Amino acid sequence: MECCYSPTTNPSFSSFKFLDCESFSSTRFSRSRLSSPRLSNPFLKVNDRINPISHQHKIYYSRTYKKTIYAESRNQGWDFGRFVKTLYFFNGPPSPIKIFESLIASFSSPSASEAEKSMDASGIILVAGATGGVGRRVVDVLRKKGLPVRVLVRNKEKAEKMLGPDIDLVVGDITKASTLLPDYFKGVKKVINAVSVIVGPKEGDTPDRAKYSQGIKFFEPEIKGDSPEMVEYIGMQNLIKALKDNVGLRSGKLVFGFEDGSSRVLPWGALDDVVMGGVSESSFLIVPNGSETGGPTGLFKGIVSTANNGGFTSIRTKNFDVAENLCGYDGLELRVKGDGRRYKLIVRTSRDWDTVGYTIGFDTVKDQWQSIRLAFSSLRPIFRAKTVVDALAFDPSQIISLQACFPNFSSFILMFSKFEYDGKLNPTFVEGPFELPVSSIRAYIADPITPRLVHVGSAGVTRPERPGLDLSKQPPAVRLNKELGSILTFKLKGEDLIRESGIPYTIVRPCALTEEPAGADLIFDQGDNITGKISREEVARICVAALESPYACDKTFEVKCVVPFSEQYTVDPENPPPEKDYDVYFQSLKDGITGKEMLERTPVSV
């Protein structure tokens, strides 16, 4: 039997009057209390002792309290003290002004202008080194494909003159970490790095670097500007650190939980229907040996009741001091032990207490540990159980909290509720006790994984120290490695940083670069053995194609065209060569081949 309540003339949270629809037999309930968690984590935890209560031939469970109160089974006394504790946990000391404002807001719905707004997270491609020979061609290819592009350059005037005044441009220097501001990488999902140490003729060059464009074999080279160590190694360290949170890691990012010897805890607190007059109650605690491997796990547990028009329990994190940036990922993966019920996860991107939550429901399998993937693209903007049709797209770079519900990224919320949204009910809802062990919440990159960082390196990086190699037959950069500040040695060290970063990557090692047009047949190879030449335009196209190819992911390869140095490659404008399907080349590549294998071999005595 339903019951109802109405506020008295004094509009405060402590003055709700509950109206009986009919009388009920009394049931004993108890008041929760806070105690320190077993582990030193800021979790809200209640007394673990549970006592059975018999009512109408059904067994319910309630915690033991310092005090007990009596209430009717469907129209029960409201625990005002627990309500105040809830407000205090999430919002600090209760403020009468805030309470009054919250109450007024509860009688209104958000207008279109009040709906949660999100920034554009459409997936910008950042090009570093965009004014170089390969970099500016990468920008051109991306623009022709209609892809959103941003450039990272050192010289704004030069970049605008070369690329146009309308280019999305940020000014920074990878050799100076302080110049790589976090705002530069907002919305960036993928990066093509064409930054390289500058090599030029000792005798000087023309303003348009005509001698350099001919190739290093045609002049006596020297390093211009920053050293190879600063650009290729320290610069790569700085770049990886700056972009890591935005482009994501292949293994994902632990948001909460315990796995593989690492852990991350969040300040969870109960947020139940007591905030609207109900009596349901939940908690979150750490069980030291509750995981499937015998290690620690989180436990969301409680008792849910529809008394007083309630019907939900949830746990919610406090707002994060700094928004959680998960824009490099495609969703959240929960590792839980199910109980056959449907729960909800709510993610918030606003610090406001009562605002749009991006929500998704998920079903669990009873008594089984399972991994549940919840895609960001499936999150629904919900406000007070109703879909906000004009809310902007969810922004995974601004998570403020999480909430888990039984029926945010400012906060996360996990919930068990009688209600779904838009008037729908949870088909698995049953009153009484429930438990949901949660061992981890992890951000993931969806399969098939494609490269997030494409780096333009150089063929020959493993050769200067290779045993038994005849340097006289190698390109000038290999022979002059030491004279050029160990240029190839530091390029290899920079590559190693990429391979060790966990970022999905492709490392393209072109042979000698030329100003010839793209279109010649190509040779892809691995192991760092080939010599030859290749067009800068062709390298740019390869880099852009690699961004979308799972076959190119986590691969290192060399590339050249079949045309020898002695021949000039040209293209008939009236009959250009067909566009290549670079996936045909990428599919031939193998994992783990870099050419460093040769450095570990001892030359055989003759």
N, C-alpha and C positions, 0 to 999 in steps of 0.2 A: 504494500500500500504506500503510495507516495505521500510525502508531507511537504509543507511549504514554509517559507519564512518571509518576513518583511521587515524593513528597517523602521525604527521608531522615528519620531520627529527630530531627535538629536542625531545628526548624521556622523556618527563616529563608529569605528570598527567594534567597539565594546558594547554597543547598544542594539544589537540585532535581537528581535523577539521571534522565537520559533513557534509556529502555529500548529497545534495537533490536528491531524485529520481523524484519528481515533486512538484509543489507548492501547498500550503495549505492555507486556511484562517487562520487568526491569532486567538489565544486564550490567554486570560490573566491568568497568573499563579502568584503565590506569594511566598515569601521567608519565611521559618519558623524561629522561634526564640525560645530561651530557656527561661523558666520561672520556678519559684520554684513550686514544687508539693504541692498539698493541704495538704498532710501529710508529715511529716519530714522524707521522704525516698529518697534515691539517685536515683530516676527515671528520665529518660529523658522525659520531658513533653512539649507539644507545646500549643499555644493559642487555647482555646476551641471554639472560635467563628468561625462558618462555614458559608460561603456565597455561594449561588447557582450560577452556571455559565451555560448559555444555549449555546449549540453548536450542530448544525445540528439536532434540535428537540429533543435532549437528555439533561437531566439535570445532570451536574457534580458538585462536590463541591470542593472548595479549601479554605484554611485558609487565613485570613487577615494578611498581612505582613506590616512591617514598610515601605518597598519599593515594587514596583511591577516591573515585567519584562514582555516583550512580546516575544512570540515564536510561530512558526508554530506548528499546532496540532500534526503532526506525526514526526516532526524533530525540537525539541524544545531546547531552550537554556539550557545549563547545569549549575546547581547551584554549582559553584566551592566552594563557601563559606560553603555550607552544607556538601560538600565532606570533606573539611578540618576539620569541626566540628566533623564529624563522626570518622575520624582518631584520632583526639585529644581525644575524649571521651574514645575510647578503648585502644589507645596506648600511650597516653600522648602527649607532644608537638611534632609536626611533625618534623622528621629528614630527610633531603635531601638524606642521605645515605640509610635510611630505605625505602624511597619511590623508589629510584632507584633499590634497591635489590628486592622490591616487584614487580616492573614492569618487571624486567628481569625474575623473577620466573613465572610471568603470561604467558610467552610464552613457558613454558615447563611443562611437566607432571611428576608426581613423579615416580621414578623407584621403583622396588620392595624393594630395600634397604631403600628408602625414605618413604615408606608407614608407617603409624602410627603403632608402636609396642606396644603390651600390655603384661602385666605379666600374668602368668598362674593363672587363678581364677577358678580352677577345683573343688573347694569345699573340702578343707582339714578338717579332723576331728582331733581336738586337744584333747589329753588325759592328764589331769592334775592328778598328783599322779600316774604316770605310773610305778613306781617301787614297789608299794604296792601290797598286795595280790590280790585284785580285778583289780587294774590298769594294771598290766603286763599281765593279762589274757585278758583284753579288747583289748590291743594292739595286742595280738596274734590272737584274733578272727577277728579283722579288717584286719590284714595282710592276713589271710587265705581267706578273701572275696575279696582281691585285692583292698581294699579301701585306698585312700591316708591318711596317719596318721602322725601326729606330736606330740611329747611328750614334756610336760613341767615338768622339774624335778629340784631338788635342787643340786644333785650330778651327774656331768657329767660322771665321771669314773664308778660309780656304775651302771648308766643307760646303758652305752655302754657295760659293762661286762654282764649285764643281758639281754639286748635287741639286742645287736649286734652293731658293729661300723657303720653300714650303716643306722641306724635309724635317721630320721629327728628330731633333738633334739634342744631344747632351754632351757637355764638355768635360772630359776627364782624361787621366793618364794612368794606365795600368801599373806603371812603375811607382806611383804615389797612391797608396791605399786611401789616404784621406780625401782624394778627389773622386772616389767611386761612391757617390752618395746613394743611400738606400732608395730614394725616390727615382733614381735613374732606372731602376730595375722593376718598378711597379708595372704589372701587366705583362712582363716579359716571360714567355714560356720557352723560347729556344734562342740559342746564340750561335752565330758563326763568327769565329775569331780569325781574322786575317792580319792581326798585328804581327809585325816582324821587325827585328833589328835592321837598321838601315845600313846597307853596304853601297858604297859609291866609288867612283874613280878617284885615285889619289890626285890626279891632275885637274880634278874638277869636272863639272858636267854642265849641260845646257839647262835653262830654266825648266824645260819639260822633261828633264832626265833622259835624254835620247840615248846617251851612252849606256846608262843603267839598263834601259829597256832592251838593248841588244844582248845583254847577258854578261855574266861575270867573266866568261872566257875571252871577252874582247877588250878588257882593260885590267890594269893593276888595281886591285881593290883595297879598301880600308873601311873600318867602321866609322860611321858618321853618327854623332850623338851618343845616346845611352849605350852602355856595354851589353853584350849578349847575356851576361848573367842578370843584369837588371831587367831586360826586356823579356827574355825567353824563360827565365826561371822565377825570379822574384815577381815579375809582372804576372806570370801565370798563377802564382800563389795568390796574389791579390785579386785577380779576376775570379778565380774559383770561389774564394771566400765571399766575394760580393754577390755572386749570382746563385750560390748553392741553394738557398732557401726558395728561390723563385722557380728554378728549373726542375727541382726534385731529384731524388735518389732512386736508383733502380730497386733497392731493398725497401724503400718506403721510409716513413718517419714515425717513430713511436710517439704517440700523443699521450697515452696513459698505459701503464701496466708494467709487467715483469716478463722479460724474455731474454734468453741467451746471456744471462749474467748482468744485463742492464735493466734499469727501471726508471720510471718517471711517474710521479704522483701528482694529483690535482686536488685542489681544495673543494671536495664535494660536500654538499649539505642537502638535507631533506627539504623538499618543497612539495607539500601534500595539499589535499583539498581543505585543510584547516584554514587556508587563506580565504576560502569562500564559505566557511561555516561547517565543513565536513569533519569527520573523525578518523579518516584513513591515516595510516602512519607508516613511514618507511625510514630506512637508514642505509648507510653505506659504511662498510668496514673492511679491513684487510684480514684475510684468513691466511696465517703463515704457511700452511701446507695444503691449501685447497685447490691448487691447480691440477691439471691432468698429469703433470710430471712430478707432483709432490711439492712444488714450490709455492710461493705466495700468490694470491689472487685477490681481486676485489670481489665483494659480495653485495649486491643490491637486494634487500629483503624488506619485508614488511607485511602489513595486514591492510587490505583494501575493503572499504565498505561504502555502500550507497546511501547510508543514513544521512539525514539532513541535506538531501539532494547532492551529496558528494559522489565520489566514484573514481578517484585517481590518486596515485602516489607517484612521486618522482624524486630524482636527485638531480641537482644542478650544481655546476661549478660556480664559484665566485668569478666575477669578471676578471679576466687576465689583465695584469698590469700593462703588458704589451700585447697587442693583438697577435694571435697565432696566424702565421702566414703559411697557408697550404696551397697556394695558387699553382705550385708545380705538380700537384697531384690531381687525381681524377675522382677520389672518393675516400671513404673511411671503411676500414675492415675491422669488425669486431670479432674477437675470439671469446665465445660464451658457451656455457653449458645450459642448454635449453630446458624448458619445462612444458613445452607444448603450447605456450601462450604467445600472443602477439604483443610486442612492445613498440615504443616509438623513440626515435632519437631526434632531438631538436638542437639546431645549431643557431646561435645568435651572432649578429654582426653589429649590434648596437649596445651601448652601455646602459641604455634606459632600462628600467625595471619591467615595464609593460609595453612590449613592442612586437613587431613581426618576428616569428621564429621560423626558420627553414626546417621543415619537418618531413620525416619519412618513417613509415611503419615497417616492421620486419617480424617474420614468424620464426619460431624456434621449434626444434625437435626435442621431445621429452627425453631427458637423461642422456643426451649426447652432446659432446663437445663439437662445436661447428664454427667455421669461419664464415661470416656474413659480410658481403661487400655491399656498401650503400653508395651509389654513385652521386656525386654532387649534382649532376644533371637531372636527377630524379627528385631532388628536394623540392617541396611545395611550400610557398610562402603562406603561413597560417597566422591569423590573429584571432584569439579567443574562439578557437575551433572552427574558424571560417577561412576559406581561401581568399587571399587578397589578390584580385585579378590584375591590378595595375602595379603590383610591386615589381621593382627592377630585378634583374638577374642576381642570383646569389654570388657574392664576392668571396672566394676562399682565401683571399689575402688579409681579410679583416675579421677573423674569428675572435670573438670576445668571450664566449662561454658555451658550454655544452650542457644539455639536460637530457636525462633518460627517464622515460615514462612507461608505466604499465597502464594502458588503455585498451653552448650556444655559439661566429667563432669568437665573439666576445665571451661567450660561455657555451658549455655543452650541457644538454639536459637528456636524461634517460628516464622514460616514463612508462608506467603501466596504467591504463585508463579504460574506463567503460566506453569512452567516446573515441571515434576516429576523427573525422572533421566533416563539415558541411552536413550535419545531421546523421551521419553514419555511425553505427555502433560496432564495437570490437566483438567479433563473433567468438572469440576465445575467452571473453571476460567471465570470471567466476569470483564471487566475493570470498574473502578469507585470506590465509597466509600465502605468500609466494616467495621464491628465491631465484635469483639470476646471478650466478658467478660470472664475472667478467675479468678475464685474465689480461686482455690488452685491447687497446684501440689504436689502430695504426693507419696513417694515410698511405695510399697506394697509387701506383701508376698502372693504368689498365693495359692489358695485353691487346694487341701486340705492341711491345714497347719500341718506340723509335728514338733516334738520337735527340738529345736535348742540347748537346754541345758539339758542333762540328769545328774542328781545328785544322787550319792549313799549316802544315809543317814543311818538311823538306826531305827528299830522298838523300841518303848518305849519312844519316845521323848516327848510325851504329858503326860506321866504317873506320873512322880515325884510329880507334883502338882495337880493331879486329885483327887477331893473330894471322900472320901469313899473307896479308893482303898487299899486293903490289900497288903502292900509292901512285906510282908514275902513270898508271893506266886509269886513275880515278879523276873525277871532275875537279876543277880548281878549289872548290869549297872544302873538299876532303883533304886535298894536299896542303891547303893553307889554313887548316883548322886552328892551329895554335897562333899563327900570325894574326888571325882575325878574332882573337880573344876567346878561343875555344867555342866558336859559334855553334858548331854542330853538337858538341858535347852538351851545351846548355839547352839546345833545342830538344835533345833527347831527355834531359832532366825535366823539362817542361811537359813533354809527353807523358812521362812517368807520373807526374802529378795528376794529370787528367785520368789516366788509367786507374790510379789509386783513389780517386775522389768519390767513386760510387755514382757519379753522374753518367747516365747513358750517353755515349759519345761515338764519334767517328773521327779518326785522324787520317787526313789525306796528305800524302807525301808526294808532291809533284816533282818530277825531274826538272831540268832547266826550263825556266819560264820564258815564253816568247810573246810577241805582239801579234802573232798570226791569228787568223780567225778560227773559231771552233768548227768542228765537223769532221776532222780526220778520224780514221779508225784508231781505236785505243787498245792499249795493253795494261791490264791491271795485274799487279804482282804483289807478293808478300815475301818478307825476309830481307828486304833492303839490299837487293842485288843489281837492279837494272839501272841503266843510264840512257839518256836520250833527252827529248824536249817535249813540251806540251804548251798549248795556248793558255794564257791567263783566262780568256773567255771560257774555255772548256772547263777549267778548274772551278770557276764560279758556278757553272751549271751543275757540276758534280756535287758541290757543297749543298746547293739548294735541294737537289734531288735526294741527297742523303738524309735530310731532315725528315722525310716522309717514308723512309724505307726501313722496315725492321731487319732486313738483310744486312744493312750497313751498320747496325747497332753494335757497339763495342768491337769494332774492327779497325785495324791499322793496315794501310796498304799504300803501295807506290803506284804511280800512274804516268804513262807517257803515250805519245802517239806513234804510229808506225812509220811516219815520215822521218828519214834520217836528217841530221844536221845539214848535210850538204845540199838538201833540197828545200826550196821555199814552198810552203803550203799556201795555196790560194783557193778562193771560192768564187764561182760564177754567180753573181747576184741574180741572174735570170734563172738559174737552176741550182738553188742552194741544196745542200745535203739534207736528208730527212732528220728530224729530231730523234735523238737516241733514247732508248729505254734503258736507263742506267741500272735498273733492277737486274737486268741480265748479267751485268758485270758484278753487282753486289752479291748476287747469289753464289758466285764462285768463291767468295772469300771465306776464310776459316777463322775460328776464334784462337786467340792466344799467340799468334805469330807476329813478332815485331822486329826480328833481326837480332835481338839481343841474345838469342840462343847461340849465335856464332861467337859471341864474346866469351862464352863459358867453355868453348872447346879449346883444347890444347893442340897446336899444330903438330902434324905428324912429321917425324924426322925422316929425312931422305938420305 
